[in-house]
Amino acid sequence: MLRIISGLAMVMTVGACVEAEMPVAADGKGLFMENCAACHGANGKGDGPMARSMTKPPKDLTLIQARHGDKFPESIVLSTIDGYARSDLSGPGMPEFGALLEGDLIPYDSGDGIETPTPRKLLALLEYIESIQQTR
């Protein structure tokens, strides 16, 4: 019985040490089409079918990096998607996507040197948005 318990403990320890696989842009494309394309358009340029009916048009997501000195601002984009950066906005704007905050958490460093447990779906969407960046 002691061998079984020891074996299970070893398996659990090794399993906990396995690093979660980081999502790639392809993982986030479907999430983008499902959650963002209605407003931002299938290409991310802010020309989705809902854009014309909005008071404030959606931003061109392909120029985020260009608007930030040619550096993709990961933490700003994450905060905008998860709603943290929008807590002070009044009136209708970009909705919060609670489903993107559910599921597996992955340790992620957004540039401050601190790995923070971050939802895998949120990181997948971030990877996709970073992959569609263009230069002006």
Number of C-alpha atoms within 10 A of each C-alpha: 6 7 8 9 10 11 12 12 12 12 11 11 11 10 10 10 8 8 9 12 9 13 18 15 17 13 18 22 21 15 17 21 15 11 17 22 22 17 22 24 20 17 16 23 17 22 19 18 13 15 18 13 9 11 9 10 16 21 15 15 20 21 20 21 20 14 14 10 9 14 10 17 16 18 15 12 18 18 12 16 22 18 16 12 14 15 8 8 9 7 6 9 13 14 13 15 14 10 12 18 17 13 12 11 16 20 16 16 14 15 10 7 8 10 12 12 12 19 19 24 21 23 24 23 27 23 20 20 24 20 15 16 18 13 10 9
